[in-house]
């Protein structure tokens, strides 16, 4: 593993939530990630030629902050991508995902709407899942406000956001919600009931050691029985047929790697077209650190190209 990744893991380990109280976590959320030269270098900057607009969208019980990204030079209606950030359902924000979402908008030639759902421990499951679905419904209904096409819709997200993306596709299918053309699942958490072995080779993995993985899942869903619900663990849904095609990206040094690979196999067994990519030498969360993790630009390019293929290809199928 690259020494820079090991160093990053040690630095981020100092902000681990595994030993923090709920009050300390809430205080951390309120402070947010400082914006300075170092954090901007680590998380990347906005893609050139992309305009942004801060908006609110409907959550399950009120408005949520969101941000729209649209390529400046693109005319006419563009496909729509609803993006959910990672952070273990407890951290993460719109600012720290500017690099990912803006580069996806530029390369895929799409409108991206990034949604800030409510966070645990103040808001525990199923709040984030219901917020994610309600926001998707609202964004699709309002697609015309951003010159986007509500008939060509994808959901995407990383880690906790990958979990929410998978959950939203299940909800949309079962509730008669927006037609979703594609799902981009970046190192997703798909089975929150999976046992955690502290002696596993990835127990002390950088970025997401096993103790943090356990702490995030416990804070989000304290009741172990609730973790079996498909809107918590999409891998445990009784039926995966009829879900949209998926890209599943996983990382070699990630405790969630097997989660993603198993879910890809589950989708394939249900007849869902799936592309899976395993990024060698990468840790969990690597897309968020483009100047440290050499595969981040490649992974964003792959996600963007898949979105372009499925969403712009849908326009041709509809005769647009």
C-alpha positions as CSV (number, residue, x, y, z in Angstrom):
1,X,0.0,0.0,0.0
2,X,1.2,3.5,-0.9
3,X,2.9,5.2,2.1
4,X,0.9,8.3,1.5
5,X,-2.3,6.3,2.1
6,X,-0.9,4.9,5.3
7,X,0.0,8.4,6.5
8,X,-3.5,9.6,5.6
9,X,-5.0,6.8,7.5
10,X,-3.0,7.7,10.6
11,X,-4.0,11.3,10.4
12,X,-7.7,10.5,9.9
13,X,-7.5,8.0,12.7
14,X,-7.2,10.9,15.1
15,X,-10.7,12.0,14.2
16,X,-12.2,8.5,14.7
17,X,-15.7,8.4,16.0
18,X,-15.4,5.0,17.5
19,X,-14.5,6.4,21.0
20,X,-16.7,9.5,20.9
21,X,-19.9,10.1,22.7
22,X,-23.1,11.1,20.9
23,X,-22.6,14.6,22.2
24,X,-19.1,14.8,20.8
25,X,-20.2,13.5,17.5
26,X,-22.9,16.1,17.2
27,X,-20.4,18.8,18.1
28,X,-18.1,17.5,15.4
29,X,-21.0,17.7,12.9
30,X,-21.8,21.2,13.8
31,X,-18.1,22.3,13.4
32,X,-17.9,20.7,10.1
33,X,-14.6,20.1,8.1
34,X,-12.5,23.3,8.0
35,X,-12.0,24.7,4.5
36,X,-8.3,25.5,4.0
37,X,-5.5,24.8,1.6
38,X,-4.8,21.4,3.1
39,X,-8.4,20.1,3.1
40,X,-9.0,21.5,-0.3
41,X,-5.8,19.8,-1.6
42,X,-6.9,16.5,0.0
43,X,-10.5,16.5,-1.2
44,X,-9.9,18.2,-4.5
45,X,-11.6,21.3,-6.1
46,X,-14.6,22.0,-8.3
47,X,-14.3,20.9,-11.9
48,X,-13.7,23.7,-14.4
49,X,-16.8,24.6,-16.4
50,X,-19.3,23.5,-13.9
51,X,-21.8,25.9,-12.3
52,X,-23.3,25.2,-8.9
53,X,-26.4,26.3,-7.1
54,X,-27.4,25.7,-3.5
55,X,-31.0,24.7,-3.1
56,X,-33.3,22.8,-0.7
57,X,-35.2,19.7,-1.5
58,X,-38.0,17.8,0.3
59,X,-36.9,15.3,2.9
60,X,-39.1,12.9,4.8
61,X,-40.0,15.6,7.3
62,X,-38.9,18.9,6.0
63,X,-36.4,20.5,3.6
64,X,-32.9,19.3,3.2
65,X,-29.8,21.2,1.9
66,X,-28.8,20.2,-1.6
67,X,-26.4,21.4,-4.4
68,X,-26.9,21.3,-8.1
69,X,-24.0,20.8,-10.5
70,X,-24.4,21.5,-14.3
71,X,-21.9,21.8,-17.1
72,X,-21.9,25.4,-18.3
73,X,-21.6,24.6,-22.0
74,X,-24.3,21.9,-22.2
75,X,-27.6,23.0,-23.8
76,X,-31.0,21.3,-23.6
77,X,-32.2,18.8,-21.1
78,X,-29.5,16.6,-19.5
79,X,-29.9,13.4,-17.6
80,X,-30.2,13.6,-13.8
81,X,-28.1,12.0,-11.1
82,X,-29.1,12.1,-7.5
83,X,-26.0,11.8,-5.3
84,X,-25.8,10.8,-1.6
85,X,-22.5,11.4,0.2
86,X,-20.7,9.0,2.5
87,X,-19.6,9.3,6.1
88,X,-21.1,6.4,7.9
89,X,-24.5,8.2,8.1
90,X,-22.9,10.4,10.7
91,X,-20.4,12.6,8.9
92,X,-19.9,14.0,5.4
93,X,-21.3,17.1,3.7
94,X,-21.9,18.8,0.4
95,X,-18.6,20.7,0.4
96,X,-16.4,17.7,0.8
97,X,-17.9,16.1,-2.3
98,X,-17.6,19.0,-4.7
99,X,-14.7,17.3,-6.5
100,X,-16.5,14.0,-7.1
101,X,-19.9,15.5,-8.0
102,X,-18.6,18.3,-10.2
103,X,-16.3,16.0,-12.2
104,X,-19.1,13.5,-12.7
105,X,-21.3,16.3,-14.0
106,X,-18.6,17.5,-16.4
107,X,-17.5,14.1,-17.7
108,X,-20.9,12.4,-17.9
109,X,-22.6,15.6,-19.2
110,X,-25.4,15.3,-16.6
111,X,-27.0,17.4,-13.9
112,X,-26.0,16.2,-10.5
113,X,-28.1,17.0,-7.4
114,X,-26.1,16.2,-4.2
115,X,-28.4,15.7,-1.2
116,X,-27.4,16.3,2.5
117,X,-29.7,13.9,4.4
118,X,-30.1,14.1,8.2
119,X,-27.4,12.4,10.2
120,X,-27.2,10.0,13.2
121,X,-26.9,9.9,16.1
122,X,-29.5,12.7,16.3
123,X,-31.5,11.1,13.5
124,X,-31.2,7.3,13.5
125,X,-32.5,4.8,10.9
126,X,-34.7,4.9,9.0
127,X,-34.4,8.7,8.8
128,X,-31.6,8.8,6.3
129,X,-33.2,6.2,4.1
130,X,-36.5,8.0,4.1
131,X,-34.9,11.3,3.5
132,X,-32.9,9.9,0.6
133,X,-36.1,8.5,-1.1
134,X,-38.2,11.6,-0.5
135,X,-35.4,13.8,-1.9
136,X,-35.2,11.6,-5.0
137,X,-38.9,11.9,-5.6
138,X,-38.8,15.7,-5.2
139,X,-35.7,16.2,-7.4
140,X,-37.1,14.1,-10.2
141,X,-40.4,16.0,-10.0
142,X,-38.5,19.3,-10.2
143,X,-36.0,18.2,-12.9
144,X,-37.2,20.9,-15.2
145,X,-36.0,23.6,-12.9
146,X,-32.4,22.7,-13.8
147,X,-33.1,21.7,-17.4
148,X,-32.8,18.1,-16.5
149,X,-34.7,15.1,-17.8
150,X,-36.8,13.3,-15.1
151,X,-37.1,10.3,-17.4
152,X,-33.4,9.6,-17.3
153,X,-32.4,9.3,-13.7
154,X,-29.6,7.6,-11.8
155,X,-28.7,7.4,-8.1
156,X,-25.1,7.2,-6.9
157,X,-23.2,7.5,-3.7
158,X,-20.2,6.1,-1.8
159,X,-20.1,4.1,1.4
160,X,-23.2,5.1,3.4
161,X,-24.3,6.9,0.3
162,X,-23.9,3.7,-1.7
163,X,-26.1,2.0,0.9
164,X,-28.7,4.7,0.5
165,X,-28.5,4.6,-3.3
166,X,-29.2,0.8,-3.2
167,X,-32.0,1.3,-0.7
168,X,-33.6,4.1,-2.9
169,X,-33.8,1.7,-5.9
170,X,-35.6,-0.8,-3.8
171,X,-38.0,1.8,-2.5
172,X,-38.6,3.2,-5.9
173,X,-39.4,-0.2,-7.3
174,X,-41.7,-1.2,-4.4
175,X,-43.4,2.2,-3.9
176,X,-44.0,3.0,-7.6
177,X,-41.5,5.8,-7.3
178,X,-39.4,7.5,-10.0
179,X,-38.1,5.2,-12.7
180,X,-34.4,4.8,-12.0
181,X,-32.2,4.0,-15.0
182,X,-28.9,3.2,-13.3
183,X,-27.3,2.9,-9.8
184,X,-23.7,3.8,-9.1
185,X,-22.6,2.0,-5.9
186,X,-19.2,3.1,-4.6
187,X,-17.8,0.7,-1.9
188,X,-21.3,0.4,-0.5
189,X,-22.4,-1.0,2.8
190,X,-25.0,-3.5,1.9
191,X,-25.3,-5.9,4.9
192,X,-25.3,-4.3,8.3
193,X,-25.8,-7.7,10.0
194,X,-22.4,-9.0,8.8
195,X,-20.1,-10.2,11.6
196,X,-17.0,-8.1,12.3
197,X,-13.8,-10.1,13.0
198,X,-11.3,-7.9,14.9
199,X,-8.6,-10.4,13.9
200,X,-9.3,-10.0,10.2
201,X,-6.5,-8.8,8.0
202,X,-8.5,-5.5,7.5
203,X,-9.2,-4.9,11.2
204,X,-6.8,-2.0,11.1
205,X,-7.4,-0.9,7.5
206,X,-6.7,2.8,6.9
207,X,-9.6,5.2,6.7
208,X,-12.2,2.6,7.9
209,X,-10.8,0.2,10.5
210,X,-13.2,-2.4,11.7
211,X,-13.9,-0.6,15.0
212,X,-15.1,2.4,13.1
213,X,-17.2,0.3,10.8
214,X,-18.9,-1.2,13.9
215,X,-19.4,2.2,15.5
216,X,-21.0,3.7,12.5
217,X,-23.5,0.8,12.1
218,X,-24.4,0.8,15.8
219,X,-24.9,4.6,15.9
220,X,-27.1,4.5,12.8
221,X,-29.1,1.5,13.8
222,X,-28.8,0.6,17.5
223,X,-31.4,-2.2,17.3
224,X,-29.7,-5.2,15.8
225,X,-33.1,-6.6,14.5
226,X,-33.7,-3.4,12.5
227,X,-30.4,-4.0,10.6
228,X,-32.1,-7.0,8.9
229,X,-34.6,-4.7,7.2
230,X,-33.9,-4.3,3.5
231,X,-34.0,-0.5,3.9
232,X,-31.0,-0.9,6.2
233,X,-29.3,-3.9,4.6
234,X,-30.3,-4.0,0.9
235,X,-28.5,-7.3,0.4
236,X,-31.2,-8.9,2.6
237,X,-34.1,-7.9,0.5
238,X,-36.3,-10.9,-0.5
239,X,-36.3,-9.9,-4.2
240,X,-33.8,-8.0,-6.3
241,X,-35.4,-8.5,-9.7
242,X,-36.4,-5.4,-11.6
243,X,-33.7,-3.2,-10.2
244,X,-31.7,-0.9,-12.5
245,X,-28.2,-1.9,-13.9
246,X,-25.4,-1.2,-11.5
247,X,-21.8,-0.3,-11.3
248,X,-20.2,-1.6,-8.0
249,X,-16.8,-0.2,-7.2
250,X,-14.8,-1.8,-4.4
251,X,-11.3,-1.3,-2.9
252,X,-8.7,-3.9,-2.0
253,X,-7.9,-2.6,1.5
254,X,-11.6,-1.9,2.5
255,X,-13.5,-3.9,5.2
256,X,-16.6,-3.3,3.0
257,X,-15.0,-4.9,-0.1
258,X,-16.9,-8.2,0.4
259,X,-20.1,-6.3,1.1
260,X,-19.9,-4.8,-2.4
261,X,-18.8,-8.0,-4.1
262,X,-21.6,-10.0,-2.5
263,X,-24.2,-7.5,-3.5
264,X,-23.0,-7.5,-7.1
265,X,-23.4,-11.3,-7.1
266,X,-26.9,-11.0,-5.6
267,X,-27.9,-8.5,-8.3
268,X,-26.5,-10.7,-11.1
269,X,-28.3,-13.7,-9.8
270,X,-31.6,-11.7,-10.0
271,X,-30.9,-10.8,-13.6
272,X,-29.6,-7.3,-13.1
273,X,-26.7,-6.2,-15.3
274,X,-23.7,-5.4,-13.1
275,X,-20.2,-4.1,-13.7
276,X,-17.8,-4.7,-10.8
277,X,-14.4,-3.1,-10.5
278,X,-11.9,-3.8,-7.7
279,X,-9.4,-1.0,-7.2
280,X,-6.0,-2.6,-6.2
281,X,-4.1,-0.9,-3.4
282,X,-6.9,1.4,-2.5
283,X,-8.6,1.9,0.9
284,X,-12.2,2.7,1.8
285,X,-13.1,6.3,0.9
286,X,-10.4,6.7,-1.7
287,X,-12.5,8.7,-4.2
288,X,-12.6,11.5,-1.6
289,X,-8.8,12.0,-1.7
290,X,-7.8,12.5,-5.4
291,X,-4.4,14.0,-4.7
292,X,-3.4,11.1,-2.4
293,X,-5.1,8.0,-3.9
294,X,-3.9,7.5,-7.5
295,X,-7.0,5.6,-8.5
296,X,-9.6,8.2,-7.5
297,X,-9.6,10.0,-10.9
298,X,-9.9,6.6,-12.7
299,X,-12.8,5.6,-10.5
300,X,-14.6,8.9,-11.1
301,X,-14.0,8.5,-14.8
302,X,-15.4,5.0,-14.8
303,X,-18.5,6.1,-12.9
304,X,-19.0,9.0,-15.2
305,X,-18.6,6.9,-18.4
306,X,-21.1,4.4,-17.1
307,X,-23.5,7.1,-16.3
308,X,-23.0,8.6,-19.8
309,X,-23.5,5.2,-21.4
310,X,-26.7,4.3,-19.5
311,X,-28.3,7.7,-19.3
312,X,-27.5,9.2,-22.7
313,X,-28.1,5.8,-24.2
314,X,-31.6,5.9,-22.7
315,X,-32.2,9.1,-24.7
316,X,-31.5,7.3,-27.9
317,X,-33.8,4.4,-26.9
318,X,-36.6,7.0,-26.3
319,X,-35.9,8.6,-29.7
320,X,-34.8,11.9,-28.0
